Amino acid sequence: MKSQTKNKGFFQQVYEVARLVPLGRVTSYGAIAKYLGTAQSARMVGWAMNDAGSQDEYVPAHRVVNRNGLLTGKHHFGNSNTMKQLLENEGIKVENDKIIDFQKVFWDPAKELTL
């Protein structure tokens, strides 16, 4: 990424949406991108999640996964099991780094929030 400051506004929007994901639910990078009106920016949402730990206000980045329910960002939590543990602590079942019953726990900001 060339300039993090260039994307600061977008990243902050991503964090605001991620903070709204309810306990025990998950969303995807693509769902956040689509909600923000930038459907092709799922990868940038991922970059924002990678930097979520540096925010002053907590961002529950563990609740943001890929479109198939895979814990693709798990290596950004310091320990490869931390993301899984955080999700399981919220009642979400994870097996082989994939969320079980993904559609049941999926939270779509486009349906749950209004701009």
N, CA, C and O atoms as CSV, one atom per row, in Angstrom:
chain,resi,resn,atom,element,x,y,z
A,1,MET,N,N,0.849,-1.165,0.000
A,1,MET,CA,C,0.000,0.000,0.000
A,1,MET,C,C,0.897,1.231,0.000
A,1,MET,O,O,1.800,1.342,0.829
A,2,LYS,N,N,0.656,2.143,-0.914
A,2,LYS,CA,C,1.522,3.304,-1.072
A,2,LYS,C,C,1.363,4.307,0.062
A,2,LYS,O,O,2.347,4.704,0.685
A,3,SER,N,N,0.167,4.704,0.324
A,3,SER,CA,C,-0.035,5.759,1.307
A,3,SER,C,C,-1.201,5.426,2.224
A,3,SER,O,O,-2.363,5.425,1.817
A,4,GLN,N,N,-0.859,5.150,3.453
A,4,GLN,CA,C,-1.910,4.834,4.405
A,4,GLN,C,C,-2.762,6.070,4.698
A,4,GLN,O,O,-3.964,5.944,4.932
A,5,THR,N,N,-2.167,7.243,4.690
A,5,THR,CA,C,-2.940,8.453,4.970
A,5,THR,C,C,-3.977,8.702,3.875
A,5,THR,O,O,-5.055,9.228,4.150
A,6,LYS,N,N,-3.657,8.327,2.644
A,6,LYS,CA,C,-4.604,8.474,1.544
A,6,LYS,C,C,-5.882,7.683,1.825
A,6,LYS,O,O,-6.977,8.110,1.459
A,7,ASN,N,N,-5.736,6.542,2.471
A,7,ASN,CA,C,-6.866,5.659,2.730
A,7,ASN,C,C,-7.451,5.836,4.122
A,7,ASN,O,O,-8.352,5.089,4.505
A,8,LYS,N,N,-6.969,6.789,4.875
A,8,LYS,CA,C,-7.383,6.964,6.262
A,8,LYS,C,C,-8.900,7.106,6.384
A,8,LYS,O,O,-9.506,6.472,7.247
A,9,GLY,N,N,-9.513,7.915,5.548
A,9,GLY,CA,C,-10.956,8.092,5.621
A,9,GLY,C,C,-11.696,6.797,5.369
A,9,GLY,O,O,-12.652,6.476,6.075
A,10,PHE,N,N,-11.268,6.061,4.380
A,10,PHE,CA,C,-11.895,4.775,4.080
A,10,PHE,C,C,-11.698,3.799,5.235
A,10,PHE,O,O,-12.637,3.118,5.649
A,11,PHE,N,N,-10.475,3.737,5.751
A,11,PHE,CA,C,-10.191,2.831,6.869
A,11,PHE,C,C,-11.091,3.161,8.058
A,11,PHE,O,O,-11.632,2.257,8.695
A,12,GLN,N,N,-11.253,4.441,8.360
A,12,GLN,CA,C,-12.098,4.832,9.492
A,12,GLN,C,C,-13.546,4.403,9.272
A,12,GLN,O,O,-14.225,3.996,10.215
A,13,GLN,N,N,-14.018,4.493,8.035
A,13,GLN,CA,C,-15.369,4.027,7.727
A,13,GLN,C,C,-15.475,2.520,7.948
A,13,GLN,O,O,-16.472,2.034,8.482
A,14,VAL,N,N,-14.456,1.795,7.540
A,14,VAL,CA,C,-14.424,0.339,7.737
A,14,VAL,C,C,-14.486,0.025,9.229
A,14,VAL,O,O,-15.245,-0.847,9.652
A,15,TYR,N,N,-13.690,0.733,10.023
A,15,TYR,CA,C,-13.679,0.478,11.472
A,15,TYR,C,C,-15.031,0.777,12.100
A,15,TYR,O,O,-15.475,0.055,12.992
A,16,GLU,N,N,-15.686,1.833,11.641
A,16,GLU,CA,C,-17.003,2.170,12.171
A,16,GLU,C,C,-17.995,1.038,11.915
A,16,GLU,O,O,-18.778,0.695,12.801
A,17,VAL,N,N,-17.971,0.460,10.728
A,17,VAL,CA,C,-18.873,-0.652,10.413
A,17,VAL,C,C,-18.488,-1.878,11.227
A,17,VAL,O,O,-19.356,-2.543,11.792
A,18,ALA,N,N,-17.210,-2.181,11.293
A,18,ALA,CA,C,-16.755,-3.367,12.038
A,18,ALA,C,C,-17.163,-3.278,13.510
A,18,ALA,O,O,-17.493,-4.291,14.127
A,19,ARG,N,N,-17.142,-2.084,14.064
A,19,ARG,CA,C,-17.537,-1.914,15.469
A,19,ARG,C,C,-19.024,-2.191,15.697
A,19,ARG,O,O,-19.452,-2.406,16.832
A,20,LEU,N,N,-19.803,-2.186,14.627
A,20,LEU,CA,C,-21.240,-2.424,14.742
A,20,LEU,C,C,-21.626,-3.895,14.628
A,20,LEU,O,O,-22.775,-4.253,14.888
A,21,VAL,N,N,-20.682,-4.749,14.242
A,21,VAL,CA,C,-20.981,-6.177,14.119
A,21,VAL,C,C,-21.292,-6.697,15.519
A,21,VAL,O,O,-20.450,-6.602,16.413
A,22,PRO,N,N,-22.480,-7.240,15.721
A,22,PRO,CA,C,-22.871,-7.683,17.060
A,22,PRO,C,C,-22.051,-8.874,17.582
A,22,PRO,O,O,-21.524,-9.677,16.811
A,23,LEU,N,N,-21.967,-8.955,18.874
A,23,LEU,CA,C,-21.342,-10.090,19.552
A,23,LEU,C,C,-21.982,-11.379,19.043
A,23,LEU,O,O,-23.206,-11.477,18.956
A,24,GLY,N,N,-21.160,-12.355,18.712
A,24,GLY,CA,C,-21.681,-13.638,18.248
A,24,GLY,C,C,-22.063,-13.672,16.778
A,24,GLY,O,O,-22.666,-14.642,16.317
A,25,ARG,N,N,-21.721,-12.636,16.041
A,25,ARG,CA,C,-22.017,-12.564,14.604
A,25,ARG,C,C,-20.725,-12.220,13.868
A,25,ARG,O,O,-19.766,-11.744,14.475
A,26,VAL,N,N,-20.706,-12.462,12.571
A,26,VAL,CA,C,-19.551,-12.124,11.735
A,26,VAL,C,C,-20.031,-11.485,10.434
A,26,VAL,O,O,-21.187,-11.633,10.039
A,27,THR,N,N,-19.129,-10.785,9.791
A,27,THR,CA,C,-19.389,-10.237,8.466
A,27,THR,C,C,-18.171,-10.529,7.610
A,27,THR,O,O,-17.206,-11.137,8.073
A,28,SER,N,N,-18.220,-10.094,6.360
A,28,SER,CA,C,-17.094,-10.355,5.462
A,28,SER,C,C,-16.492,-9.044,4.973
A,28,SER,O,O,-17.110,-7.982,5.045
A,29,TYR,N,N,-15.280,-9.156,4.477
A,29,TYR,CA,C,-14.598,-7.995,3.898
A,29,TYR,C,C,-15.461,-7.408,2.778
A,29,TYR,O,O,-15.652,-6.194,2.695
A,30,GLY,N,N,-15.970,-8.279,1.933
A,30,GLY,CA,C,-16.781,-7.846,0.796
A,30,GLY,C,C,-18.084,-7.193,1.208
A,30,GLY,O,O,-18.524,-6.235,0.573
A,31,ALA,N,N,-18.714,-7.700,2.273
A,31,ALA,CA,C,-19.976,-7.120,2.741
A,31,ALA,C,C,-19.758,-5.700,3.247
A,31,ALA,O,O,-20.587,-4.819,3.020
A,32,ILE,N,N,-18.649,-5.483,3.928
A,32,ILE,CA,C,-18.335,-4.122,4.394
A,32,ILE,C,C,-18.064,-3.217,3.197
A,32,ILE,O,O,-18.568,-2.095,3.136
A,33,ALA,N,N,-17.264,-3.705,2.241
A,33,ALA,CA,C,-16.952,-2.910,1.046
A,33,ALA,C,C,-18.229,-2.537,0.296
A,33,ALA,O,O,-18.408,-1.388,-0.108
A,34,LYS,N,N,-19.106,-3.508,0.117
A,34,LYS,CA,C,-20.363,-3.258,-0.599
A,34,LYS,C,C,-21.211,-2.230,0.144
A,34,LYS,O,O,-21.771,-1.324,-0.472
A,35,TYR,N,N,-21.306,-2.366,1.452
A,35,TYR,CA,C,-22.081,-1.429,2.255
A,35,TYR,C,C,-21.545,-0.004,2.104
A,35,TYR,O,O,-22.315,0.955,2.064
A,36,LEU,N,N,-20.214,0.126,2.019
A,36,LEU,CA,C,-19.598,1.443,1.898
A,36,LEU,C,C,-19.637,1.984,0.467
A,36,LEU,O,O,-19.126,3.070,0.194
A,37,GLY,N,N,-20.247,1.217,-0.446
A,37,GLY,CA,C,-20.388,1.679,-1.816
A,37,GLY,C,C,-19.172,1.440,-2.684
A,37,GLY,O,O,-19.034,2.029,-3.757
A,38,THR,N,N,-18.287,0.571,-2.213
A,38,THR,CA,C,-17.063,0.263,-2.951
A,38,THR,C,C,-16.927,-1.257,-3.049
A,38,THR,O,O,-15.975,-1.838,-2.529
A,39,ALA,N,N,-17.868,-1.879,-3.707
A,39,ALA,CA,C,-17.967,-3.337,-3.750
A,39,ALA,C,C,-16.679,-4.030,-4.184
A,39,ALA,O,O,-16.443,-5.174,-3.794
A,40,GLN,N,N,-15.851,-3.374,-4.972
A,40,GLN,CA,C,-14.618,-4.001,-5.446
A,40,GLN,C,C,-13.442,-3.806,-4.477
A,40,GLN,O,O,-12.306,-4.142,-4.812
A,41,SER,N,N,-13.701,-3.276,-3.302
A,41,SER,CA,C,-12.636,-2.936,-2.360
A,41,SER,C,C,-12.493,-3.893,-1.188
A,41,SER,O,O,-11.990,-3.500,-0.135
A,42,ALA,N,N,-12.918,-5.130,-1.343
A,42,ALA,CA,C,-12.812,-6.095,-0.237
A,42,ALA,C,C,-11.378,-6.227,0.261
A,42,ALA,O,O,-11.143,-6.344,1.463
A,43,ARG,N,N,-10.429,-6.207,-0.657
A,43,ARG,CA,C,-9.020,-6.339,-0.255
A,43,ARG,C,C,-8.591,-5.150,0.603
A,43,ARG,O,O,-7.829,-5.316,1.555
A,44,MET,N,N,-9.076,-3.950,0.270
A,44,MET,CA,C,-8.738,-2.781,1.087
A,44,MET,C,C,-9.359,-2.875,2.472
A,44,MET,O,O,-8.771,-2.415,3.451
A,45,VAL,N,N,-10.536,-3.466,2.558
A,45,VAL,CA,C,-11.150,-3.704,3.868
A,45,VAL,C,C,-10.233,-4.633,4.667
A,45,VAL,O,O,-10.030,-4.436,5.865
A,46,GLY,N,N,-9.688,-5.633,4.001
A,46,GLY,CA,C,-8.727,-6.527,4.657
A,46,GLY,C,C,-7.504,-5.784,5.151
A,46,GLY,O,O,-7.025,-6.046,6.255
A,47,TRP,N,N,-6.994,-4.867,4.357
A,47,TRP,CA,C,-5.842,-4.070,4.787
A,47,TRP,C,C,-6.206,-3.237,6.019
A,47,TRP,O,O,-5.404,-3.093,6.941
A,48,ALA,N,N,-7.409,-2.698,6.020
A,48,ALA,CA,C,-7.859,-1.924,7.184
A,48,ALA,C,C,-7.904,-2.819,8.421
A,48,ALA,O,O,-7.474,-2.418,9.503
A,49,MET,N,N,-8.429,-4.033,8.254
A,49,MET,CA,C,-8.501,-4.955,9.388
A,49,MET,C,C,-7.109,-5.317,9.899
A,49,MET,O,O,-6.912,-5.505,11.099
A,50,ASN,N,N,-6.138,-5.414,8.979
A,50,ASN,CA,C,-4.763,-5.713,9.389
A,50,ASN,C,C,-4.214,-4.641,10.318
A,50,ASN,O,O,-3.374,-4.926,11.172
A,51,ASP,N,N,-4.683,-3.416,10.153
A,51,ASP,CA,C,-4.202,-2.282,10.942
A,51,ASP,C,C,-5.131,-1.948,12.109
A,51,ASP,O,O,-4.889,-0.984,12.835
A,52,ALA,N,N,-6.178,-2.727,12.291
A,52,ALA,CA,C,-7.193,-2.420,13.311
A,52,ALA,C,C,-6.626,-2.381,14.724
A,52,ALA,O,O,-7.106,-1.612,15.557
A,53,GLY,N,N,-5.626,-3.186,15.002
A,53,GLY,CA,C,-5.042,-3.229,16.345
A,53,GLY,C,C,-4.351,-1.946,16.753
A,53,GLY,O,O,-4.093,-1.736,17.939
A,54,SER,N,N,-4.044,-1.080,15.796
A,54,SER,CA,C,-3.352,0.166,16.117
A,54,SER,C,C,-4.325,1.310,16.427
A,54,SER,O,O,-3.899,2.432,16.700
A,55,GLN,N,N,-5.618,1.026,16.386
A,55,GLN,CA,C,-6.616,2.070,16.630
A,55,GLN,C,C,-6.782,2.340,18.119
A,55,GLN,O,O,-6.658,1.435,18.944
A,56,ASP,N,N,-7.068,3.607,18.456
A,56,ASP,CA,C,-7.293,3.973,19.855
A,56,ASP,C,C,-8.564,3.304,20.386
A,56,ASP,O,O,-8.598,2.826,21.520
A,57,GLU,N,N,-9.604,3.277,19.552
A,57,GLU,CA,C,-10.865,2.647,19.936
A,57,GLU,C,C,-10.883,1.215,19.396
A,57,GLU,O,O,-10.548,0.981,18.235
A,58,TYR,N,N,-11.271,0.272,20.232
A,58,TYR,CA,C,-11.265,-1.150,19.875
A,58,TYR,C,C,-12.071,-1.446,18.612
A,58,TYR,O,O,-13.179,-0.941,18.435
A,59,VAL,N,N,-11.502,-2.265,17.748
A,59,VAL,CA,C,-12.160,-2.732,16.533
A,59,VAL,C,C,-12.209,-4.263,16.615
A,59,VAL,O,O,-11.156,-4.900,16.644
A,60,PRO,N,N,-13.394,-4.864,16.653
A,60,PRO,CA,C,-13.487,-6.329,16.740
A,60,PRO,C,C,-13.179,-6.997,15.390
A,60,PRO,O,O,-14.055,-7.592,14.762
A,61,ALA,N,N,-11.931,-6.886,14.968
A,61,ALA,CA,C,-11.510,-7.388,13.657
A,61,ALA,C,C,-11.706,-8.892,13.518
A,61,ALA,O,O,-11.797,-9.401,12.401
A,62,HIS,N,N,-11.769,-9.605,14.628
A,62,HIS,CA,C,-11.964,-11.062,14.564
A,62,HIS,C,C,-13.331,-11.420,13.990
A,62,HIS,O,O,-13.547,-12.556,13.567
A,63,ARG,N,N,-14.250,-10.468,13.972
A,63,ARG,CA,C,-15.597,-10.720,13.432
A,63,ARG,C,C,-15.688,-10.480,11.928
A,63,ARG,O,O,-16.770,-10.578,11.349
A,64,VAL,N,N,-14.576,-10.171,11.300
A,64,VAL,CA,C,-14.555,-9.930,9.848
A,64,VAL,C,C,-13.731,-11.035,9.197
A,64,VAL,O,O,-12.540,-11.188,9.468
A,65,VAL,N,N,-14.391,-11.799,8.336
A,65,VAL,CA,C,-13.765,-12.969,7.706
A,65,VAL,C,C,-13.963,-12.907,6.192
A,65,VAL,O,O,-14.559,-11.958,5.682
A,66,ASN,N,N,-13.470,-13.907,5.482
A,66,ASN,CA,C,-13.666,-13.857,4.029
A,66,ASN,C,C,-15.072,-14.333,3.665
A,66,ASN,O,O,-15.828,-14.776,4.529
A,67,ARG,N,N,-15.409,-14.239,2.401
A,67,ARG,CA,C,-16.780,-14.509,1.942
A,67,ARG,C,C,-17.235,-15.943,2.142
A,67,ARG,O,O,-18.428,-16.231,2.060
A,68,ASN,N,N,-16.291,-16.851,2.406
A,68,ASN,CA,C,-16.628,-18.255,2.648
A,68,ASN,C,C,-16.598,-18.617,4.126
A,68,ASN,O,O,-16.784,-19.779,4.488
A,69,GLY,N,N,-16.366,-17.625,4.976
A,69,GLY,CA,C,-16.298,-17.886,6.407
A,69,GLY,C,C,-14.949,-18.380,6.878
A,69,GLY,O,O,-14.834,-18.920,7.979
A,70,LEU,N,N,-13.926,-18.202,6.060
A,70,LEU,CA,C,-12.574,-18.624,6.439
A,70,LEU,C,C,-11.876,-17.527,7.238
A,70,LEU,O,O,-12.051,-16.338,6.972
A,71,LEU,N,N,-11.087,-17.947,8.219
A,71,LEU,CA,C,-10.351,-17.009,9.066
A,71,LEU,C,C,-9.051,-16.611,8.380
A,71,LEU,O,O,-7.966,-16.922,8.872
A,72,THR,N,N,-9.157,-15.932,7.260
A,72,THR,CA,C,-7.980,-15.593,6.462
A,72,THR,C,C,-7.083,-14.555,7.136
A,72,THR,O,O,-5.907,-14.447,6.786
A,73,GLY,N,N,-7.603,-13.798,8.083
A,73,GLY,CA,C,-6.800,-12.789,8.766
A,73,GLY,C,C,-6.197,-13.257,10.070
A,73,GLY,O,O,-5.671,-12.445,10.831
A,74,LYS,N,N,-6.260,-14.538,10.343
A,74,LYS,CA,C,-5.849,-15.058,11.657
A,74,LYS,C,C,-4.397,-14.767,12.009
A,74,LYS,O,O,-4.066,-14.624,13.186
A,75,HIS,N,N,-3.530,-14.677,11.010
A,75,HIS,CA,C,-2.115,-14.448,11.300
A,75,HIS,C,C,-1.821,-13.024,11.770
A,75,HIS,O,O,-0.693,-12.733,12.169
A,76,HIS,N,N,-2.804,-12.140,11.730
A,76,HIS,CA,C,-2.615,-10.768,12.196
A,76,HIS,C,C,-2.971,-10.604,13.674
A,76,HIS,O,O,-2.979,-9.490,14.196
A,77,PHE,N,N,-3.260,-11.698,14.330
A,77,PHE,CA,C,-3.625,-11.639,15.746
A,77,PHE,C,C,-2.486,-12.079,16.660
A,77,PHE,O,O,-2.697,-12.291,17.854
A,78,GLY,N,N,-1.295,-12.217,16.117
A,78,GLY,CA,C,-0.137,-12.579,16.926
A,78,GLY,C,C,0.037,-14.071,17.112
A,78,GLY,O,O,1.153,-14.584,17.049
A,79,ASN,N,N,-1.047,-14.756,17.336
A,79,ASN,CA,C,-1.043,-16.198,17.534
A,79,ASN,C,C,-2.088,-16.754,16.572
A,79,ASN,O,O,-3.186,-16.206,16.475
A,80,SER,N,N,-1.771,-17.812,15.874
A,80,SER,CA,C,-2.691,-18.318,14.849
A,80,SER,C,C,-4.008,-18.850,15.414
A,80,SER,O,O,-4.940,-19.111,14.654
A,81,ASN,N,N,-4.099,-19.016,16.730
A,81,ASN,CA,C,-5.348,-19.496,17.331
A,81,ASN,C,C,-6.184,-18.386,17.976
A,81,ASN,O,O,-7.324,-18.629,18.371
A,82,THR,N,N,-5.640,-17.187,18.086
A,82,THR,CA,C,-6.328,-16.105,18.793
A,82,THR,C,C,-7.660,-15.748,18.156
A,82,THR,O,O,-8.657,-15.602,18.863
A,83,MET,N,N,-7.699,-15.605,16.840
A,83,MET,CA,C,-8.944,-15.238,16.162
A,83,MET,C,C,-10.009,-16.300,16.420
A,83,MET,O,O,-11.154,-15.975,16.732
A,84,LYS,N,N,-9.635,-17.543,16.290
A,84,LYS,CA,C,-10.561,-18.651,16.540
A,84,LYS,C,C,-11.066,-18.610,17.982
A,84,LYS,O,O,-12.260,-18.778,18.230
A,85,GLN,N,N,-10.164,-18.388,18.921
A,85,GLN,CA,C,-10.553,-18.343,20.336
A,85,GLN,C,C,-11.516,-17.200,20.617
A,85,GLN,O,O,-12.490,-17.371,21.351
A,86,LEU,N,N,-11.248,-16.031,20.035
A,86,LEU,CA,C,-12.147,-14.886,20.234
A,86,LEU,C,C,-13.542,-15.190,19.698
A,86,LEU,O,O,-14.538,-14.871,20.346
A,87,LEU,N,N,-13.618,-15.804,18.523
A,87,LEU,CA,C,-14.914,-16.158,17.947
A,87,LEU,C,C,-15.619,-17.218,18.796
A,87,LEU,O,O,-16.814,-17.106,19.070
A,88,GLU,N,N,-14.883,-18.233,19.205
A,88,GLU,CA,C,-15.491,-19.290,20.026
A,88,GLU,C,C,-15.961,-18.751,21.368
A,88,GLU,O,O,-16.959,-19.229,21.907
A,89,ASN,N,N,-15.262,-17.766,21.917
A,89,ASN,CA,C,-15.691,-17.135,23.168
A,89,ASN,C,C,-17.037,-16.442,23.008
A,89,ASN,O,O,-17.745,-16.218,23.990
A,90,GLU,N,N,-17.394,-16.101,21.765
A,90,GLU,CA,C,-18.674,-15.454,21.474
A,90,GLU,C,C,-19.724,-16.464,21.021
A,90,GLU,O,O,-20.825,-16.080,20.627
A,91,GLY,N,N,-19.391,-17.748,21.075
A,91,GLY,CA,C,-20.352,-18.780,20.726
A,91,GLY,C,C,-20.335,-19.205,19.268
A,91,GLY,O,O,-21.201,-19.969,18.839
A,92,ILE,N,N,-19.369,-18.728,18.502
A,92,ILE,CA,C,-19.265,-19.089,17.081
A,92,ILE,C,C,-18.392,-20.335,16.962
A,92,ILE,O,O,-17.279,-20.380,17.487
A,93,LYS,N,N,-18.906,-21.335,16.272
A,93,LYS,CA,C,-18.166,-22.586,16.104
A,93,LYS,C,C,-17.235,-22.471,14.898
A,93,LYS,O,O,-17.637,-22.034,13.819
A,94,VAL,N,N,-15.976,-22.877,15.111
A,94,VAL,CA,C,-14.964,-22.823,14.064
A,94,VAL,C,C,-14.282,-24.180,13.981
A,94,VAL,O,O,-13.881,-24.754,14.993
A,95,GLU,N,N,-14.158,-24.681,12.758
A,95,GLU,CA,C,-13.476,-25.948,12.536
A,95,GLU,C,C,-12.582,-25.808,11.308
A,95,GLU,O,O,-13.031,-25.353,10.256
A,96,ASN,N,N,-11.322,-26.197,11.445
A,96,ASN,CA,C,-10.352,-26.074,10.352
A,96,ASN,C,C,-10.316,-24.649,9.788
A,96,ASN,O,O,-10.291,-24.447,8.574
A,97,ASP,N,N,-10.312,-23.673,10.691
A,97,ASP,CA,C,-10.261,-22.249,10.329
A,97,ASP,C,C,-11.441,-21.790,9.478
A,97,ASP,O,O,-11.323,-20.832,8.713
A,98,LYS,N,N,-12.569,-22.466,9.611
A,98,LYS,CA,C,-13.781,-22.076,8.884
A,98,LYS,C,C,-14.955,-22.040,9.865
A,98,LYS,O,O,-15.102,-22.916,10.717
A,99,ILE,N,N,-15.774,-21.017,9.726
A,99,ILE,CA,C,-16.930,-20.872,10.604
A,99,ILE,C,C,-18.001,-21.870,10.205
A,99,ILE,O,O,-18.395,-21.951,9.042
A,100,ILE,N,N,-18.466,-22.628,11.192
A,100,ILE,CA,C,-19.548,-23.596,10.991
A,100,ILE,C,C,-20.863,-22.804,10.964
A,100,ILE,O,O,-21.038,-21.860,11.735
A,101,ASP,N,N,-21.776,-23.189,10.082
A,101,ASP,CA,C,-23.062,-22.487,9.944
A,101,ASP,C,C,-22.858,-20.994,9.677
A,101,ASP,O,O,-23.513,-20.142,10.276
A,102,PHE,N,N,-21.950,-20.712,8.779
A,102,PHE,CA,C,-21.585,-19.327,8.446
A,102,PHE,C,C,-22.800,-18.466,8.139
A,102,PHE,O,O,-22.895,-17.346,8.641
A,103,GLN,N,N,-23.728,-18.956,7.330
A,103,GLN,CA,C,-24.894,-18.143,6.961
A,103,GLN,C,C,-25.778,-17.804,8.160
A,103,GLN,O,O,-26.444,-16.769,8.165
A,104,LYS,N,N,-25.787,-18.666,9.172
A,104,LYS,CA,C,-26.610,-18.406,10.370
A,104,LYS,C,C,-26.045,-17.267,11.210
A,104,LYS,O,O,-26.803,-16.528,11.838
A,105,VAL,N,N,-24.726,-17.119,11.229
A,105,VAL,CA,C,-24.107,-16.083,12.063
A,105,VAL,C,C,-23.664,-14.871,11.243
A,105,VAL,O,O,-23.129,-13.907,11.791
A,106,PHE,N,N,-23.889,-14.923,9.924
A,106,PHE,CA,C,-23.473,-13.831,9.049
A,106,PHE,C,C,-24.332,-12.597,9.285
A,106,PHE,O,O,-25.559,-12.679,9.342
A,107,TRP,N,N,-23.681,-11.471,9.421
A,107,TRP,CA,C,-24.321,-10.169,9.632
A,107,TRP,C,C,-24.015,-9.302,8.425
A,107,TRP,O,O,-22.856,-8.972,8.177
A,108,ASP,N,N,-25.038,-8.930,7.675
A,108,ASP,CA,C,-24.862,-8.147,6.461
A,108,ASP,C,C,-25.197,-6.681,6.766
A,108,ASP,O,O,-26.361,-6.347,6.990
A,109,PRO,N,N,-24.187,-5.813,6.776
A,109,PRO,CA,C,-24.474,-4.415,7.098
A,109,PRO,C,C,-25.470,-3.765,6.134
A,109,PRO,O,O,-26.199,-2.855,6.529
A,110,ALA,N,N,-25.512,-4.209,4.895
A,110,ALA,CA,C,-26.449,-3.635,3.925
A,110,ALA,C,C,-27.892,-3.917,4.312
A,110,ALA,O,O,-28.790,-3.148,3.967
A,111,LYS,N,N,-28.120,-5.013,5.026
A,111,LYS,CA,C,-29.478,-5.354,5.480
A,111,LYS,C,C,-29.750,-4.848,6.878
A,111,LYS,O,O,-30.889,-4.524,7.215
A,112,GLU,N,N,-28.712,-4.778,7.698
A,112,GLU,CA,C,-28.878,-4.435,9.110
A,112,GLU,C,C,-28.772,-2.928,9.397
A,112,GLU,O,O,-29.309,-2.441,10.392
A,113,LEU,N,N,-28.082,-2.206,8.522
A,113,LEU,CA,C,-27.849,-0.774,8.755
A,113,LEU,C,C,-28.431,0.039,7.609
A,113,LEU,O,O,-28.587,-0.460,6.495
A,114,THR,N,N,-28.742,1.262,7.887
A,114,THR,CA,C,-29.140,2.180,6.830
A,114,THR,C,C,-28.146,3.336,6.820
A,114,THR,O,O,-27.727,3.816,7.873
A,115,LEU,N,N,-27.780,3.767,5.648
A,115,LEU,CA,C,-26.801,4.868,5.520
A,115,LEU,C,C,-27.363,6.182,5.989
A,115,LEU,O,O,-26.671,7.200,5.947
